[in-house]
Amino acid sequence: LSIIMESLEYSDLSKFVSRAEERKSLLLFFRSLSSFAQWYNSRKRTFLHFKGRYPEIVRLPEGSSADYMVLRNPKLPECELIVVWKIQVNEEGIVTPKLDLLTKIPEQALRLDKRKVIEKAPAGFQNLLQAFGIEAAIDNILKAFCLEKGASVTDK
């Protein structure tokens, strides 16, 4: 069995393809590839959805196929949150999304954050993901970070 991939962009998928070749398991390969493609398309649709809904806030520096999007508050352009959405494939071919929130905040602003809200944001994002799912978690982050007090993500 020999599987040729044009792009080495997805290291987890590349490792899995190598294992599928070694095991000569076409069924496992196609099942995992199908699941990977579904998550890939879901990520792309979600990123485009938020870019279309909040064009002044959401940036896709590497396009909608990239594994991250940037949230920038128009009133605080030096402050950014980065939603990273990796698609992982383990040795058994199980495909899972892995989302993280990274912060890009100037040191001066971090010193003013006495309640450590920025420091706690990644863990809070993980809690939102578990409680509400991917789109609602991103919506809540947008609401908290980028919209004026009293505004709602559903107002748009």
Secondary structure by P-SEA (a helix, b strand, c coil): cbbbbcccccaaaaaaaaaaaaaccaaaaaaaaaaaaaaaaaaaaaaaaaaaaccccccccccccccbbbbbcccccccbbbbbbbbbbccccbbbbbbbbbbbccaaaaaacccccccaaaaaaaaaaacccaaaaaaaaaaacccccccccccc
